[in-house]
Amino acid sequence: GESVGLHLPTLSVQEGDNSIINCAYSNSASDYFIWYKQESGKGPQFIIDIRSNMDKRQGQRVTVLLNKTVKHLSLQIAATQPGDSAVYFCAEKGGSGGGADGLTFGKGTHLIIQP
Amino acid sequence: DTAVSQTPKYLVTQMGNDKSIKCEQNLGHDTMYWYKQDSKKFLKIMFSYNNKELIINETVPNRFSPKSPDKAHLNLHINSLELGDSAVYFCASSRSGVTYTEAFFGQGTRLTVV
């Protein structure tokens, strides 16, 4: 089964509000995590990543938080805009080193921005 | 400039046919992947491949086979297509030998088997 999952399949927020998307993972050996955004008809697009030796990383309007104790990852999007409407995936990568390792994806959360 | 490109974008075919999806990346990456996204949007890796090894997800039927003519291309061949093969297939690439690096995805190929 999946080693990474999301708590909410759909999240609806008002434009301008902040949103938080959550993700739980089960592989304690995972040492690299990525959030992807997938718009309709497109491939997943990188948003932000975090290594396991960090607990927070900030980008432009986005922040990723990592809690290794409870194996939880979250993506915060500040001041949401209509263009933020998409499906968001967390993905993890194991600690076996680089090379041919693929990503393990969670189920995705559909973020809907209400005008 | 498209970093990872797949063709075709849409593919409709009958059961039992054999089809191929092409993928090319111009990022200079050594590792390429194929992922399958089902109707519930779940993404699952099928293959990862670099110039040294092919790693196959054990759940992938042997009707699926990746073919790499060079490190910029990884095509997906599917034999004897079944209804359950209908999905969106994504090609991706990343730098090899680097753990902390994201994968770049193509636009996807929506395969419909009728």
gemmi code that builds the backbone of each chain (N, CA, C; Angstrom):
import gemmi

chains = {
    "A": [
        ("GLY", (0.817, -1.195, 0.000), (0.000, 0.000, 0.000), (0.856, 1.252, 0.000)),
        ("GLU", (0.191, 2.421, 0.018), (0.911, 3.680, -0.046), (1.653, 3.901, 1.268)),
        ("SER", (2.764, 4.557, 1.181), (3.456, 4.946, 2.401), (3.223, 6.415, 2.709)),
        ("VAL", (2.560, 7.130, 1.799), (2.292, 8.546, 2.014), (0.816, 8.794, 1.763)),
        ("GLY", (0.139, 9.503, 2.621), (-1.275, 9.752, 2.410), (-1.670, 11.149, 2.811)),
        ("LEU", (-2.821, 11.585, 2.397), (-3.348, 12.899, 2.724), (-4.637, 12.737, 3.494)),
        ("HIS", (-4.914, 13.695, 4.397), (-6.068, 13.553, 5.249), (-7.356, 13.965, 4.559)),
        ("LEU", (-7.346, 14.998, 3.721), (-8.558, 15.539, 3.133), (-8.484, 15.447, 1.626)),
        ("PRO", (-9.469, 14.859, 0.974), (-9.453, 14.811, -0.481), (-9.777, 16.147, -1.129)),
        ("THR", (-10.602, 16.979, -0.491), (-10.985, 18.266, -1.058), (-10.930, 19.333, 0.018)),
        ("LEU", (-10.379, 20.485, -0.338), (-10.289, 21.609, 0.579), (-10.739, 22.859, -0.159)),
        ("SER", (-11.738, 23.527, 0.386), (-12.264, 24.732, -0.243), (-11.985, 25.929, 0.644)),
        ("VAL", (-11.348, 26.957, 0.080), (-11.022, 28.160, 0.864), (-11.408, 29.403, 0.063)),
        ("GLN", (-11.633, 30.477, 0.788), (-11.947, 31.749, 0.144), (-10.669, 32.384, -0.402)),
        ("GLU", (-10.808, 33.012, -1.546), (-9.674, 33.731, -2.123), (-9.127, 34.725, -1.104)),
        ("GLY", (-7.820, 34.735, -0.969), (-7.184, 35.643, -0.019), (-6.896, 35.009, 1.322)),
        ("ASP", (-7.601, 33.919, 1.638), (-7.348, 33.214, 2.893), (-6.105, 32.343, 2.758)),
        ("ASN", (-5.635, 31.892, 3.924), (-4.532, 30.929, 3.927), (-5.100, 29.517, 3.898)),
        ("SER", (-4.348, 28.602, 3.305), (-4.780, 27.194, 3.281), (-3.665, 26.312, 3.811)),
        ("ILE", (-4.079, 25.208, 4.410), (-3.114, 24.228, 4.913), (-3.512, 22.862, 4.390)),
        ("ILE", (-2.596, 22.215, 3.731), (-2.822, 20.863, 3.217), (-1.902, 19.924, 3.985)),
        ("ASN", (-2.470, 18.836, 4.477), (-1.723, 17.920, 5.333), (-1.387, 16.615, 4.631)),
        ("CYS", (-0.354, 15.984, 5.151), (0.105, 14.722, 4.585), (0.742, 13.896, 5.692)),
        ("ALA", (0.413, 12.605, 5.716), (1.040, 11.686, 6.655), (1.865, 10.685, 5.871)),
        ("TYR", (3.021, 10.348, 6.380), (3.839, 9.340, 5.719), (4.197, 8.260, 6.723)),
        ("SER", (4.502, 7.080, 6.220), (4.741, 5.955, 7.133), (6.174, 5.438, 7.090)),
        ("ASN", (6.939, 5.842, 6.067), (8.305, 5.345, 5.948), (9.257, 6.235, 6.741)),
        ("SER", (9.673, 5.773, 7.893), (10.539, 6.597, 8.736), (11.929, 6.787, 8.129)),
        ("ALA", (12.256, 5.994, 7.111), (13.553, 6.132, 6.448), (13.542, 7.218, 5.378)),
        ("SER", (12.365, 7.737, 5.063), (12.279, 8.791, 4.049), (13.043, 10.022, 4.521)),
        ("ASP", (13.848, 10.574, 3.650), (14.653, 11.723, 4.066), (14.514, 12.921, 3.154)),
        ("TYR", (13.566, 12.843, 2.235), (13.368, 13.958, 1.323), (11.904, 13.984, 0.945)),
        ("PHE", (11.310, 15.187, 0.995), (9.880, 15.326, 0.753), (9.639, 16.489, -0.205)),
        ("ILE", (8.651, 16.285, -1.053), (8.355, 17.295, -2.074), (6.853, 17.515, -2.130)),
        ("TRP", (6.465, 18.741, -2.356), (5.073, 19.058, -2.677), (4.993, 19.400, -4.156)),
        ("TYR", (4.009, 18.767, -4.805), (3.740, 19.035, -6.210), (2.335, 19.596, -6.370)),
        ("LYS", (2.181, 20.409, -7.400), (0.883, 20.966, -7.763), (0.528, 20.432, -9.147)),
        ("GLN", (-0.685, 19.926, -9.292), (-1.126, 19.436, -10.593), (-2.398, 20.145, -11.016)),
        ("GLU", (-2.284, 20.937, -12.052), (-3.452, 21.595, -12.630), (-4.100, 20.658, -13.638)),
        ("SER", (-5.346, 20.917, -13.908), (-6.121, 20.052, -14.795), (-5.459, 19.914, -16.164)),
        ("GLY", (-5.249, 18.672, -16.573), (-4.680, 18.413, -17.891), (-3.174, 18.587, -17.984)),
        ("LYS", (-2.538, 18.784, -16.822), (-1.092, 18.992, -16.833), (-0.394, 17.985, -15.936)),
        ("GLY", (0.915, 17.948, -16.041), (1.694, 17.085, -15.178), (1.987, 17.751, -13.846)),
        ("PRO", (2.393, 16.980, -12.850), (2.753, 17.558, -11.553), (3.898, 18.558, -11.700)),
        ("GLN", (3.781, 19.643, -10.964), (4.779, 20.707, -11.016), (5.349, 20.917, -9.621)),
        ("PHE", (6.656, 20.960, -9.530), (7.341, 21.148, -8.252), (6.946, 22.468, -7.601)),
        ("ILE", (6.664, 22.412, -6.287), (6.380, 23.638, -5.538), (7.517, 23.935, -4.572)),
        ("ILE", (7.762, 22.974, -3.687), (8.754, 23.183, -2.653), (9.181, 21.828, -2.110)),
        ("ASP", (10.381, 21.758, -1.590), (10.861, 20.512, -1.016), (11.472, 20.766, 0.356)),
        ("ILE", (11.707, 19.682, 1.075), (12.334, 19.797, 2.382), (13.087, 18.508, 2.685)),
        ("ARG", (14.237, 18.659, 3.283), (15.008, 17.486, 3.697), (14.647, 17.130, 5.126)),
        ("SER", (14.946, 15.910, 5.487), (14.528, 15.437, 6.807), (15.301, 16.085, 7.949)),
        ("ASN", (16.393, 16.764, 7.647), (17.145, 17.432, 8.716), (16.620, 18.846, 8.997)),
        ("MET", (15.488, 19.175, 8.352), (14.860, 20.473, 8.546), (13.444, 20.253, 9.049)),
        ("ASP", (12.865, 21.268, 9.703), (11.461, 21.148, 10.077), (10.587, 22.222, 9.417)),
        ("LYS", (11.231, 23.148, 8.740), (10.449, 24.199, 8.079), (11.249, 24.756, 6.919)),
        ("ARG", (10.518, 25.056, 5.852), (11.160, 25.701, 4.718), (10.133, 26.620, 4.065)),
        ("GLN", (10.580, 27.798, 3.700), (9.657, 28.773, 3.128), (10.033, 29.109, 1.704)),
        ("GLY", (8.972, 29.290, 0.908), (9.158, 29.761, -0.448), (8.296, 30.996, -0.645)),
        ("GLN", (8.000, 31.280, -1.880), (7.147, 32.435, -2.153), (5.695, 32.044, -1.891)),
        ("ARG", (5.100, 32.559, -0.848), (3.725, 32.297, -0.406), (3.502, 30.872, 0.070)),
        ("VAL", (4.487, 30.034, 0.038), (4.330, 28.661, 0.509), (5.343, 28.348, 1.597)),
        ("THR", (4.881, 27.516, 2.533), (5.739, 27.048, 3.612), (5.477, 25.565, 3.793)),
        ("VAL", (6.536, 24.793, 3.916), (6.378, 23.374, 4.210), (6.896, 23.126, 5.618)),
        ("LEU", (6.116, 22.379, 6.387), (6.483, 21.999, 7.742), (6.619, 20.494, 7.808)),
        ("LEU", (7.648, 20.043, 8.477), (7.892, 18.608, 8.626), (8.000, 18.269, 10.098)),
        ("ASN", (7.207, 17.320, 10.536), (7.253, 16.829, 11.902), (7.595, 15.346, 11.840)),
        ("LYS", (8.864, 15.053, 12.049), (9.317, 13.666, 11.905), (8.829, 12.790, 13.053)),
        ("THR", (8.551, 13.385, 14.170), (8.100, 12.618, 15.335), (6.795, 11.890, 15.035)),
        ("VAL", (5.887, 12.612, 14.382), (4.597, 12.017, 14.053), (4.475, 11.713, 12.568)),
        ("LYS", (5.557, 11.862, 11.849), (5.597, 11.594, 10.405), (4.509, 12.355, 9.668)),
        ("HIS", (4.562, 13.656, 9.816), (3.546, 14.525, 9.236), (4.198, 15.662, 8.476)),
        ("LEU", (3.583, 15.979, 7.350), (4.073, 17.030, 6.458), (2.893, 17.935, 6.137)),
        ("SER", (3.130, 19.228, 6.066), (2.044, 20.118, 5.673), (2.550, 21.182, 4.709)),
        ("LEU", (1.623, 21.661, 3.898), (1.907, 22.743, 2.955), (0.974, 23.890, 3.290)),
        ("GLN", (1.544, 25.034, 3.581), (0.753, 26.219, 3.845), (0.874, 27.158, 2.651)),
        ("ILE", (-0.269, 27.599, 2.163), (-0.288, 28.565, 1.064), (-0.916, 29.841, 1.601)),
        ("ALA", (-0.183, 30.917, 1.535), (-0.668, 32.189, 2.062), (-1.403, 32.978, 0.979)),
        ("ALA", (-2.425, 33.702, 1.416), (-3.147, 34.619, 0.510), (-3.488, 33.940, -0.801)),
        ("THR", (-4.305, 32.891, -0.711), (-4.593, 32.074, -1.891), (-5.198, 32.894, -3.026)),
        ("GLN", (-4.856, 32.455, -4.225), (-5.305, 33.109, -5.451), (-6.036, 32.084, -6.311)),
        ("PRO", (-6.842, 32.526, -7.257), (-7.549, 31.569, -8.121), (-6.607, 30.572, -8.800)),
        ("GLY", (-5.413, 31.019, -9.137), (-4.442, 30.142, -9.787), (-3.905, 29.041, -8.897)),
        ("ASP", (-4.221, 29.107, -7.621), (-3.788, 28.050, -6.696), (-4.704, 26.840, -6.755)),
        ("SER", (-5.839, 26.975, -7.410), (-6.755, 25.845, -7.532), (-6.087, 24.728, -8.322)),
        ("ALA", (-5.975, 23.575, -7.692), (-5.262, 22.445, -8.310), (-5.341, 21.275, -7.343)),
        ("VAL", (-4.769, 20.154, -7.760), (-4.584, 19.021, -6.848), (-3.145, 19.077, -6.349)),
        ("TYR", (-2.978, 18.940, -5.046), (-1.661, 19.006, -4.428), (-1.281, 17.629, -3.897)),
        ("PHE", (-0.053, 17.242, -4.213), (0.456, 15.950, -3.781), (1.704, 16.148, -2.927)),
        ("CYS", (1.794, 15.362, -1.866), (3.087, 15.241, -1.213), (3.743, 13.981, -1.763)),
        ("ALA", (5.049, 13.984, -1.787), (5.798, 12.830, -2.265), (7.023, 12.676, -1.388)),
        ("GLU", (7.443, 11.432, -1.220), (8.611, 11.185, -0.397), (9.586, 10.295, -1.133)),
        ("LYS", (10.817, 10.420, -0.683), (11.888, 9.628, -1.271), (12.656, 8.985, -0.137)),
        ("GLY", (12.998, 7.685, -0.308), (13.654, 6.956, 0.744), (15.098, 7.351, 0.894)),
        ("GLY", (15.719, 6.809, 1.922), (17.082, 7.199, 2.234), (18.127, 6.299, 1.648)),
        ("SER", (17.798, 5.624, 0.557), (18.761, 4.662, 0.012), (19.749, 5.302, -0.943)),
        ("GLY", (19.693, 6.598, -1.092), (20.652, 7.259, -1.955), (20.060, 7.695, -3.265)),
        ("GLY", (20.828, 8.406, -4.025), (20.337, 8.906, -5.300), (20.374, 7.841, -6.363)),
        ("GLY", (20.040, 8.236, -7.555), (20.037, 7.289, -8.651), (18.644, 6.989, -9.117)),
        ("ALA", (18.258, 5.732, -9.163), (17.013, 5.355, -9.803), (15.831, 5.350, -8.851)),
        ("ASP", (15.978, 5.899, -7.668), (14.844, 5.938, -6.747), (13.727, 6.780, -7.317)),
        ("GLY", (12.499, 6.253, -7.249), (11.361, 7.052, -7.644), (10.737, 7.686, -6.426)),
        ("LEU", (9.724, 8.463, -6.673), (8.986, 9.120, -5.611), (7.746, 8.305, -5.263)),
        ("THR", (7.390, 8.289, -4.001), (6.138, 7.696, -3.556), (5.182, 8.842, -3.265)),
        ("PHE", (4.059, 8.832, -3.951), (3.103, 9.929, -3.844), (1.954, 9.589, -2.908)),
        ("GLY", (1.420, 10.634, -2.268), (0.169, 10.514, -1.543), (-0.993, 10.614, -2.498)),
        ("LYS", (-2.210, 10.552, -1.946), (-3.398, 10.502, -2.791), (-3.796, 11.837, -3.394)),
        ("GLY", (-3.359, 12.917, -2.868), (-3.698, 14.216, -3.433), (-4.845, 14.904, -2.732)),
        ("THR", (-4.772, 16.207, -2.631), (-5.852, 17.040, -2.105), (-6.234, 18.042, -3.166)),
        ("HIS", (-7.533, 18.090, -3.457), (-8.018, 19.041, -4.437), (-8.325, 20.356, -3.719)),
        ("LEU", (-7.552, 21.372, -3.999), (-7.747, 22.693, -3.395), (-8.607, 23.543, -4.325)),
        ("ILE", (-9.701, 24.026, -3.784), (-10.624, 24.866, -4.560), (-10.620, 26.262, -3.942)),
        ("ILE", (-10.353, 27.261, -4.745), (-10.334, 28.635, -4.267), (-11.659, 29.295, -4.667)),
        ("GLN", (-12.427, 29.682, -3.675), (-13.729, 30.314, -3.908), (-13.556, 31.817, -4.057)),
        ("PRO", (-14.204, 32.428, -5.044), (-14.053, 33.881, -5.238), (-14.743, 34.674, -4.126)),
    ],
    "B": [
        ("ASP", (10.541, 26.372, -24.164), (11.249, 25.105, -24.257), (10.630, 24.102, -23.294)),
        ("THR", (10.199, 22.986, -23.834), (9.581, 21.959, -23.009), (10.656, 21.073, -22.435)),
        ("ALA", (10.678, 20.900, -21.124), (11.743, 20.136, -20.492), (11.540, 18.641, -20.686)),
        ("VAL", (10.318, 18.166, -20.392), (9.963, 16.764, -20.574), (8.726, 16.736, -21.462)),
        ("SER", (8.841, 16.116, -22.601), (7.713, 16.094, -23.533), (7.314, 14.667, -23.854)),
        ("GLN", (6.005, 14.469, -23.930), (5.458, 13.152, -24.223), (4.559, 13.253, -25.452)),
        ("THR", (4.539, 12.188, -26.206), (3.595, 12.099, -27.322), (3.070, 10.675, -27.434)),
        ("PRO", (1.787, 10.499, -27.742), (0.794, 11.554, -27.939), (0.225, 12.046, -26.610)),
        ("LYS", (-0.540, 13.098, -26.634), (-1.208, 13.591, -25.428), (-2.459, 12.755, -25.136)),
        ("TYR", (-3.113, 12.305, -26.187), (-4.284, 11.441, -26.056), (-4.093, 10.217, -26.945)),
        ("LEU", (-4.533, 9.075, -26.437), (-4.411, 7.834, -27.191), (-5.632, 6.981, -26.888)),
        ("VAL", (-6.410, 6.718, -27.925), (-7.579, 5.862, -27.795), (-7.353, 4.643, -28.666)),
        ("THR", (-7.519, 3.457, -28.079), (-7.212, 2.244, -28.816), (-8.086, 1.096, -28.336)),
        ("GLN", (-8.135, 0.058, -29.115), (-8.956, -1.089, -28.755), (-8.176, -2.096, -27.923)),
        ("MET", (-8.901, -2.860, -27.165), (-8.309, -3.952, -26.384), (-7.528, -4.871, -27.296)),
        ("GLY", (-6.422, -5.346, -26.783), (-5.617, -6.298, -27.530), (-4.548, -5.665, -28.402)),
        ("ASN", (-4.688, -4.357, -28.645), (-3.679, -3.687, -29.470), (-2.378, -3.474, -28.695)),
        ("ASP", (-1.325, -3.183, -29.485), (-0.030, -2.818, -28.915), (0.200, -1.344, -29.237)),
        ("LYS", (0.639, -0.583, -28.230), (0.859, 0.849, -28.449), (2.127, 1.307, -27.733)),
        ("SER", (2.618, 2.460, -28.174), (3.795, 3.056, -27.556), (3.541, 4.517, -27.228)),
        ("ILE", (4.166, 4.963, -26.153), (4.157, 6.374, -25.775), (5.611, 6.812, -25.738)),
        ("LYS", (5.876, 7.959, -26.359), (7.255, 8.430, -26.429), (7.506, 9.520, -25.392)),
        ("CYS", (8.734, 9.568, -24.915), (9.116, 10.598, -23.946), (10.533, 11.061, -24.240)),
        ("GLU", (10.695, 12.360, -24.180), (12.007, 12.961, -24.393), (12.235, 14.051, -23.356)),
        ("GLN", (13.451, 14.137, -22.848), (13.774, 15.239, -21.932), (15.040, 15.938, -22.426)),
        ("ASN", (15.028, 17.264, -22.285), (16.179, 18.063, -22.728), (16.894, 18.709, -21.549)),
        ("LEU", (16.768, 18.077, -20.383), (17.367, 18.624, -19.167), (18.748, 18.054, -18.885)),
        ("GLY", (19.167, 17.117, -19.693), (20.458, 16.494, -19.453), (20.454, 15.518, -18.289)),
        ("HIS", (19.274, 15.089, -17.874), (19.176, 14.152, -16.757), (19.547, 12.736, -17.190)),
        ("ASP", (20.023, 11.981, -16.189), (20.412, 10.600, -16.458), (19.346, 9.587, -16.095)),
        ("THR", (18.391, 10.012, -15.284), (17.375, 9.080, -14.814), (16.008, 9.506, -15.320)),
        ("MET", (15.272, 8.538, -15.839), (13.913, 8.795, -16.316), (12.957, 7.790, -15.705)),
        ("TYR", (11.687, 8.165, -15.683), (10.672, 7.371, -14.996), (9.385, 7.343, -15.827)),
        ("TRP", (8.598, 6.324, -15.521), (7.202, 6.310, -15.957), (6.322, 6.131, -14.729)),
        ("TYR", (5.296, 6.981, -14.644), (4.307, 6.905, -13.579), (2.927, 6.695, -14.216)),
        ("LYS", (2.064, 6.038, -13.460), (0.675, 5.856, -13.895), (-0.230, 6.579, -12.910)),
        ("GLN", (-1.169, 7.363, -13.444), (-2.147, 8.038, -12.586), (-3.533, 7.483, -12.897)),
        ("ASP", (-4.161, 6.906, -11.888), (-5.469, 6.287, -12.110), (-6.593, 7.310, -12.033)),
        ("SER", (-7.821, 6.819, -12.137), (-8.983, 7.703, -12.195), (-9.200, 8.474, -10.899)),
        ("LYS", (-8.594, 8.008, -9.818), (-8.697, 8.708, -8.536), (-7.502, 9.615, -8.292)),
        ("LYS", (-6.732, 9.848, -9.340), (-5.589, 10.764, -9.292), (-4.382, 10.190, -8.561)),
        ("PHE", (-4.427, 8.921, -8.191), (-3.291, 8.363, -7.483), (-2.150, 8.097, -8.449)),
        ("LEU", (-0.970, 8.607, -8.105), (0.232, 8.469, -8.924), (1.110, 7.364, -8.379)),
        ("LYS", (1.504, 6.456, -9.254), (2.338, 5.353, -8.789), (3.465, 5.108, -9.787)),
        ("ILE", (4.649, 4.915, -9.262), (5.778, 4.707, -10.152), (5.697, 3.331, -10.796)),
        ("MET", (6.038, 3.285, -12.090), (6.071, 2.019, -12.817), (7.516, 1.559, -13.017)),
        ("PHE", (8.329, 2.470, -13.503), (9.721, 2.162, -13.797), (10.597, 3.355, -13.458)),
        ("SER", (11.834, 3.045, -13.107), (12.862, 4.071, -13.111), (14.040, 3.481, -13.868)),
        ("TYR", (14.725, 4.342, -14.611), (15.766, 3.837, -15.501), (16.871, 4.859, -15.649)),
        ("ASN", (18.095, 4.415, -15.498), (19.219, 5.236, -15.924), (20.119, 4.357, -16.770)),
        ("ASN", (21.261, 4.881, -17.124), (22.075, 4.138, -18.083), (22.714, 2.894, -17.470)),
        ("LYS", (22.427, 2.680, -16.212), (23.012, 1.514, -15.550), (21.990, 0.458, -15.174)),
        ("GLU", (20.828, 0.883, -14.831), (19.869, -0.117, -14.372), (18.431, 0.286, -14.606)),
        ("LEU", (17.613, -0.738, -14.732), (16.173, -0.566, -14.826), (15.574, -1.132, -13.552)),
        ("ILE", (14.791, -0.337, -12.899), (14.092, -0.797, -11.694), (12.608, -0.835, -12.015)),
        ("ILE", (12.037, -1.991, -11.840), (10.642, -2.197, -12.219), (9.806, -2.365, -10.953)),
        ("ASN", (8.704, -1.621, -10.880), (7.766, -1.839, -9.801), (7.157, -3.228, -9.997)),
        ("GLU", (7.187, -4.029, -8.956), (6.779, -5.418, -9.086), (5.310, -5.596, -9.450)),
        ("THR", (4.523, -4.549, -9.281), (3.106, -4.660, -9.610), (2.814, -4.399, -11.083)),
        ("VAL", (3.811, -3.991, -11.833), (3.579, -3.658, -13.243), (3.575, -4.941, -14.079)),
        ("PRO", (2.533, -5.181, -14.852), (2.489, -6.382, -15.708), (3.612, -6.363, -16.742)),
        ("ASN", (4.068, -7.548, -17.119), (5.174, -7.583, -18.083), (4.745, -7.218, -19.496)),
        ("ARG", (3.470, -6.869, -19.661), (3.029, -6.320, -20.956), (3.574, -4.904, -21.159)),
        ("PHE", (4.015, -4.302, -20.074), (4.587, -2.957, -20.130), (6.107, -3.075, -20.172)),
        ("SER", (6.711, -2.381, -21.119), (8.169, -2.423, -21.169), (8.721, -1.062, -21.593)),
        ("PRO", (9.694, -0.572, -20.865), (10.339, 0.678, -21.243), (11.482, 0.403, -22.216)),
        ("LYS", (11.675, 1.330, -23.126), (12.767, 1.200, -24.080), (13.483, 2.534, -24.170)),
        ("SER", (14.799, 2.509, -24.003), (15.562, 3.750, -24.000), (16.615, 3.717, -25.097)),
        ("PRO", (16.365, 4.412, -26.213), (17.366, 4.441, -27.286), (18.595, 5.262, -26.913)),
        ("ASP", (18.420, 6.225, -26.032), (19.529, 7.036, -25.527), (19.056, 7.679, -24.225)),
        ("LYS", (19.941, 8.356, -23.536), (19.578, 8.798, -22.192), (18.570, 9.942, -22.185)),
        ("ALA", (18.289, 10.524, -23.333), (17.289, 11.590, -23.388), (15.887, 11.067, -23.679)),
        ("HIS", (15.762, 9.779, -23.945), (14.477, 9.202, -24.329), (14.168, 7.950, -23.506)),
        ("LEU", (12.915, 7.851, -23.103), (12.440, 6.616, -22.484), (11.010, 6.404, -22.958)),
        ("ASN", (10.857, 5.459, -23.874), (9.540, 5.182, -24.437), (8.881, 4.035, -23.671)),
        ("LEU", (7.566, 4.044, -23.682), (6.806, 3.005, -22.981), (6.020, 2.197, -24.007)),
        ("HIS", (6.294, 0.904, -24.062), (5.574, 0.012, -24.952), (4.587, -0.818, -24.132)),
        ("ILE", (3.403, -0.931, -24.659), (2.379, -1.707, -23.975), (1.806, -2.712, -24.964)),
        ("ASN", (1.879, -3.973, -24.613), (1.344, -5.042, -25.468), (-0.002, -5.508, -24.944)),
        ("SER", (-0.819, -5.986, -25.864), (-2.110, -6.608, -25.515), (-2.886, -5.744, -24.520)),
        ("LEU", (-3.187, -4.543, -24.920), (-3.830, -3.588, -24.028), (-5.140, -4.117, -23.457)),
        ("GLU", (-5.367, -3.786, -22.192), (-6.569, -4.192, -21.466), (-7.333, -2.945, -21.014)),
        ("LEU", (-8.608, -3.137, -20.716), (-9.425, -2.004, -20.272), (-8.819, -1.320, -19.044)),
        ("GLY", (-8.263, -2.116, -18.157), (-7.699, -1.577, -16.919), (-6.430, -0.762, -17.119)),
        ("ASP", (-5.914, -0.775, -18.326), (-4.730, 0.034, -18.611), (-5.085, 1.497, -18.842)),
        ("SER", (-6.369, 1.772, -18.979), (-6.809, 3.158, -19.170), (-6.389, 4.002, -17.966)),
        ("ALA", (-5.662, 5.050, -18.235), (-5.109, 5.908, -17.183), (-4.353, 7.045, -17.862)),
        ("VAL", (-3.783, 7.900, -17.038), (-2.862, 8.919, -17.560), (-1.450, 8.483, -17.195)),
        ("TYR", (-0.584, 8.465, -18.167), (0.795, 8.028, -17.966), (1.710, 9.245, -18.056)),
        ("PHE", (2.556, 9.366, -17.046), (3.487, 10.489, -16.976), (4.916, 9.994, -17.058)),
        ("CYS", (5.663, 10.672, -17.893), (7.100, 10.490, -17.942), (7.735, 11.562, -17.056)),
        ("ALA", (8.858, 11.245, -16.451), (9.555, 12.210, -15.595), (11.050, 11.962, -15.693)),
        ("SER", (11.825, 12.944, -15.266), (13.274, 12.762, -15.243), (13.863, 13.481, -14.041)),
        ("SER", (15.045, 13.058, -13.657), (15.757, 13.713, -12.563), (17.250, 13.455, -12.725)),
        ("ARG", (18.029, 14.193, -11.957), (19.464, 13.961, -11.971), (19.761, 12.687, -11.203)),
        ("SER", (20.662, 11.908, -11.682), (21.025, 10.690, -10.972), (22.167, 10.976, -10.009)),
        ("GLY", (22.304, 10.112, -9.031), (23.373, 10.252, -8.061), (23.136, 11.363, -7.060)),
        ("VAL", (21.919, 11.926, -7.088), (21.591, 13.017, -6.173), (20.284, 12.666, -5.474)),
        ("THR", (20.323, 12.521, -4.170), (19.104, 12.162, -3.464), (18.118, 13.319, -3.408)),
        ("TYR", (18.626, 14.490, -3.089), (17.730, 15.618, -2.824), (17.492, 16.430, -4.086)),
        ("THR", (16.776, 15.813, -4.994), (16.463, 16.487, -6.241), (15.083, 16.051, -6.705)),
        ("GLU", (14.322, 17.023, -7.182), (12.963, 16.702, -7.589), (12.948, 16.075, -8.968)),
        ("ALA", (11.829, 15.469, -9.296), (11.602, 14.945, -10.630), (10.772, 15.954, -11.423)),
        ("PHE", (11.085, 16.065, -12.701), (10.352, 16.950, -13.601), (9.440, 16.086, -14.463)),
        ("PHE", (8.184, 16.491, -14.545), (7.186, 15.666, -15.211), (6.769, 16.232, -16.563)),
        ("GLY", (6.403, 15.324, -17.454), (5.792, 15.715, -18.707), (4.325, 16.037, -18.507)),
        ("GLN", (3.646, 16.359, -19.604), (2.239, 16.756, -19.543), (1.288, 15.580, -19.437)),
        ("GLY", (1.788, 14.402, -19.639), (0.938, 13.229, -19.507), (0.356, 12.750, -20.826)),
        ("THR", (0.060, 11.468, -20.885), (-0.635, 10.857, -22.021), (-1.862, 10.152, -21.471)),
        ("ARG", (-3.018, 10.602, -21.930), (-4.257, 9.958, -21.474), (-4.563, 8.794, -22.395)),
        ("LEU", (-4.435, 7.593, -21.859), (-4.692, 6.378, -22.621), (-6.088, 5.862, -22.299)),
        ("THR", (-6.879, 5.662, -23.339), (-8.218, 5.098, -23.176), (-8.294, 3.828, -23.995)),
        ("VAL", (-8.574, 2.737, -23.323), (-8.709, 1.444, -24.003), (-10.193, 1.104, -24.073)),
        ("VAL", (-10.664, 0.857, -25.284), (-12.097, 0.594, -25.473), (-12.333, -0.827, -25.981)),
    ],
}
model = gemmi.Model(1)
for chain_id, residues in chains.items():
    chain = gemmi.Chain(chain_id)
    for i, (resn, *xyz) in enumerate(residues, 1):
        res = gemmi.Residue()
        res.name, res.seqid = resn, gemmi.SeqId(i, " ")
        for name, pos in zip(("N", "CA", "C"), xyz):
            atom = gemmi.Atom()
            atom.name, atom.element = name, gemmi.Element(name[0])
            atom.pos, atom.b_iso = gemmi.Position(*pos), 0.0
            res.add_atom(atom)
        chain.add_residue(res)
    model.add_chain(chain)
structure = gemmi.Structure()
structure.add_model(model)
structure.setup_entities()
